[in-house]
Amino acid sequence: MNGEVIKTFLVGLGFAVDDKSLKNFNKAMDNAYVRMTLIAGGITAAATGIFAGISQISDGFEKMGYEYRIIAPMINRQIMLRNALLKLPGNWYQHHSAVQQSGDFQFSLSQTKFN
């Protein structure tokens, strides 16, 4: 801020302005300007960091959304297939599952035997 403009304005209003007070005023204004510039820089840096953090979070959600868009239909198809198998006559799916579990059990027993 130009101190001469302020000095001219105040003198025009009838005030007396001494040069020492004007220099102190100009120094205070320069100091305030520097401090405001530092505060503005800090706010800008903080806003940049916050924006970067939010962008990373939103990218993660976007990626997760794409993955769910792919995974959800596959899960739905498996559920529909399971339900269809459960409706088969004689409940083939449950019999097949029991046979498979029995085989797994027999296999684990054979692995625990010592020769």
C-alpha positions as CSV (number, residue, x, y, z in Angstrom):
1,M,0.0,0.0,0.0
2,N,1.4,3.4,-0.9
3,G,1.8,5.6,2.2
4,E,1.9,8.8,0.2
5,V,-1.6,8.3,-1.0
6,I,-2.8,7.9,2.6
7,K,-0.8,10.9,3.7
8,T,-2.2,13.1,0.9
9,F,-5.7,11.9,1.8
10,L,-5.3,12.6,5.5
11,V,-3.7,16.0,4.9
12,G,-6.5,16.9,2.5
13,L,-8.9,16.2,5.4
14,G,-7.0,18.5,7.6
15,F,-5.0,16.0,9.7
16,A,-1.3,16.5,10.4
17,V,0.8,13.4,9.5
18,D,4.3,13.1,10.7
19,D,6.8,11.0,8.7
20,K,7.8,8.8,11.7
21,S,4.2,7.7,12.3
22,L,3.7,7.2,8.5
23,K,6.8,5.0,8.4
24,N,5.6,2.9,11.3
25,F,2.2,2.6,9.7
26,N,3.8,1.5,6.4
27,K,6.0,-1.0,8.2
28,A,2.9,-2.4,10.0
29,M,1.0,-2.7,6.7
30,D,4.0,-4.4,5.1
31,N,4.2,-6.8,8.0
32,A,0.5,-7.5,7.8
33,Y,0.7,-8.1,4.1
34,V,3.6,-10.6,4.6
35,R,1.6,-12.4,7.3
36,M,-1.5,-12.6,5.2
37,T,0.5,-14.0,2.3
38,L,1.9,-16.7,4.6
39,I,-1.6,-17.5,6.0
40,A,-3.0,-17.7,2.4
41,G,-0.1,-20.0,1.4
42,G,-0.9,-22.3,4.4
43,I,-4.6,-22.4,3.6
44,T,-3.8,-23.2,-0.1
45,A,-1.4,-26.0,1.0
46,A,-4.0,-27.4,3.4
47,A,-6.7,-27.2,0.8
48,T,-4.5,-29.0,-1.7
49,G,-3.8,-31.8,0.8
50,I,-7.4,-32.2,1.6
51,F,-8.4,-32.2,-2.0
52,A,-5.7,-34.9,-2.7
53,G,-7.0,-37.0,0.2
54,I,-10.6,-36.8,-0.9
55,S,-9.6,-37.6,-4.5
56,Q,-7.8,-40.8,-3.3
57,I,-10.8,-41.8,-1.2
58,S,-13.3,-41.2,-4.1
59,D,-11.0,-43.1,-6.5
60,G,-11.1,-46.1,-4.2
61,F,-14.9,-45.9,-4.0
62,E,-15.1,-45.6,-7.7
63,K,-12.8,-48.6,-8.2
64,M,-14.9,-50.6,-5.6
65,G,-18.0,-49.7,-7.5
66,Y,-16.6,-51.0,-10.7
67,E,-15.6,-54.2,-9.0
68,Y,-19.0,-54.7,-7.4
69,R,-20.6,-54.0,-10.8
70,I,-18.6,-57.0,-12.1
71,I,-18.8,-59.3,-9.0
72,A,-22.5,-58.8,-8.2
73,P,-23.9,-60.4,-11.3
74,M,-21.5,-63.4,-10.9
75,I,-22.7,-63.9,-7.3
76,N,-26.3,-63.6,-8.4
77,R,-25.7,-66.2,-11.1
78,Q,-24.2,-68.6,-8.5
79,I,-27.1,-68.1,-6.2
80,M,-29.6,-68.7,-9.0
81,L,-27.7,-71.9,-10.0
82,R,-27.6,-73.2,-6.4
83,N,-31.3,-72.5,-6.0
84,A,-32.0,-74.4,-9.3
85,L,-29.9,-77.3,-8.1
86,L,-31.8,-77.4,-4.8
87,K,-35.1,-77.7,-6.7
88,L,-34.0,-80.7,-8.7
89,P,-35.9,-84.0,-7.9
90,G,-34.3,-86.0,-5.2
91,N,-32.3,-82.9,-4.1
92,W,-29.3,-83.9,-6.2
93,Y,-27.2,-81.0,-5.0
94,Q,-27.4,-82.0,-1.3
95,H,-26.6,-85.6,-2.2
96,H,-23.6,-84.5,-4.2
97,S,-22.5,-82.2,-1.4
98,A,-22.7,-85.0,1.1
99,V,-20.7,-87.3,-1.1
100,Q,-18.0,-84.7,-1.6
101,Q,-17.8,-84.0,2.1
102,S,-17.5,-87.7,2.8
103,G,-14.7,-88.0,0.3
104,D,-12.9,-85.0,1.8
105,F,-13.3,-86.6,5.3
106,Q,-11.9,-90.0,4.0
107,F,-9.0,-88.2,2.4
108,S,-8.1,-86.3,5.6
109,L,-8.3,-89.5,7.6
110,S,-5.9,-91.2,5.2
111,Q,-3.5,-88.3,5.6
112,T,-3.4,-88.7,9.4
113,K,-2.5,-92.4,9.4
114,F,1.1,-93.3,10.2
115,N,2.8,-96.2,8.4
